[in-house]
Structures are given as structure tokens and as C-alpha cells.
Amino acid sequence: MKLVSTVDRDYVTFLDELVTMDETIVSLNTRESKKMSEQWVKKGQPGPIKARVYTSLNKIMVLEIFHSKGLIYSNFVQRDT
């Protein structure tokens, strides 16, 4: 039989009550492959003009708060808030 000291029990209790937070930036931009962007164009005609996508404008921040038993809270934060 293994004896557990008071310090060990307090440490385990501390870890069970620990709450932590993480923040991550998620990109909402799905890049278009060369194959996906192909189009038929009449011979001698120029191809379509593609707009440049700025990936920094299509991101949101995700905030998550965790407990030892799992996720407590999650929030999506919009740009400039």
C-alpha cells in the first residue's frame, strides 16, 4: 500500500483546480490552387485579372479557457475589438 503525503495531495488538488487560457489566430482565407483558378479564354484574349488577397485582413483570434476536465469557455474575437 502506497502512502500519499499531504504535500502530494495538495499538489494534485492544485492541478485539479488549475485554470489556464490560450489564444490563437485563425486564418479565414482558403488559398485557391492553380487548378482551381483555371478558366477557358478565347484564343488571343487576356486572362482574367485576379485580385490580390491580403491574408492579414482575414484572421480572427480565438480565446479558450481550460480546466483539467476540459474546455470551459471559447470566444471568437473580431478584428479591431
C-alpha positions as CSV (number, residue, x, y, z in Angstrom):
1,M,0.0,0.0,0.0
2,K,1.4,3.4,-1.0
3,L,1.2,6.2,1.4
4,V,0.4,9.7,0.0
5,S,1.8,12.6,1.8
6,T,-0.2,15.8,2.5
7,V,2.2,17.7,0.1
8,D,1.4,15.2,-2.7
9,R,-2.4,15.5,-2.1
10,D,-2.2,19.3,-2.1
11,Y,-0.2,19.3,-5.3
12,V,-2.8,17.0,-7.0
13,T,-5.6,19.2,-5.7
14,F,-3.8,22.3,-7.0
15,L,-3.5,20.8,-10.5
16,D,-7.2,19.8,-10.5
17,E,-8.2,23.4,-9.8
18,L,-5.8,25.0,-12.2
19,V,-7.4,27.1,-15.0
20,T,-5.4,28.3,-18.0
21,M,-6.1,30.3,-21.1
22,D,-4.8,30.1,-24.7
23,E,-5.2,32.5,-27.6
24,T,-4.7,31.5,-31.2
25,I,-5.0,33.4,-34.5
26,V,-7.0,31.6,-37.1
27,S,-6.8,32.4,-40.8
28,L,-10.2,32.5,-42.7
29,N,-8.5,32.6,-46.1
30,T,-8.6,29.5,-48.2
31,R,-5.9,29.7,-50.9
32,E,-7.1,28.9,-54.4
33,S,-4.8,26.4,-56.2
34,K,-3.7,26.9,-59.8
35,K,-6.0,24.1,-60.9
36,M,-9.0,25.6,-59.1
37,S,-8.4,29.0,-60.8
38,E,-8.2,27.8,-64.3
39,Q,-10.7,29.3,-66.8
40,W,-11.4,28.9,-70.5
41,V,-10.4,32.0,-72.5
42,K,-10.8,32.7,-76.2
43,K,-7.6,32.5,-78.2
44,G,-5.7,35.8,-78.2
45,Q,-7.8,37.2,-75.3
46,P,-6.2,38.1,-72.0
47,G,-7.0,36.0,-68.9
48,P,-9.0,37.4,-66.0
49,I,-7.4,39.8,-63.6
50,K,-7.1,38.4,-60.1
51,A,-7.3,40.5,-57.0
52,R,-4.5,40.2,-54.5
53,V,-5.7,38.6,-51.2
54,Y,-4.2,40.1,-48.1
55,T,-4.2,37.2,-45.5
56,S,-3.7,39.6,-42.6
57,L,-7.2,41.0,-43.1
58,N,-8.9,37.6,-42.9
59,K,-7.9,36.5,-39.5
60,I,-9.7,36.3,-36.1
61,M,-8.4,35.5,-32.7
62,V,-9.8,32.5,-30.7
63,L,-9.7,32.7,-26.9
64,E,-10.1,29.5,-24.9
65,I,-10.1,28.8,-21.2
66,F,-9.4,25.3,-20.0
67,H,-9.7,23.3,-16.8
68,S,-8.3,19.9,-16.0
69,K,-11.7,18.4,-17.1
70,G,-11.8,20.2,-20.4
71,L,-12.9,23.4,-22.2
72,I,-14.7,26.0,-20.0
73,Y,-15.1,28.9,-22.4
74,S,-14.3,29.8,-26.0
75,N,-14.7,33.1,-27.8
76,F,-14.1,34.4,-31.3
77,V,-12.7,38.0,-31.3
78,Q,-13.3,40.1,-34.4
79,R,-10.6,42.3,-35.8
80,D,-10.1,45.7,-34.0
81,T,-12.0,44.8,-30.9
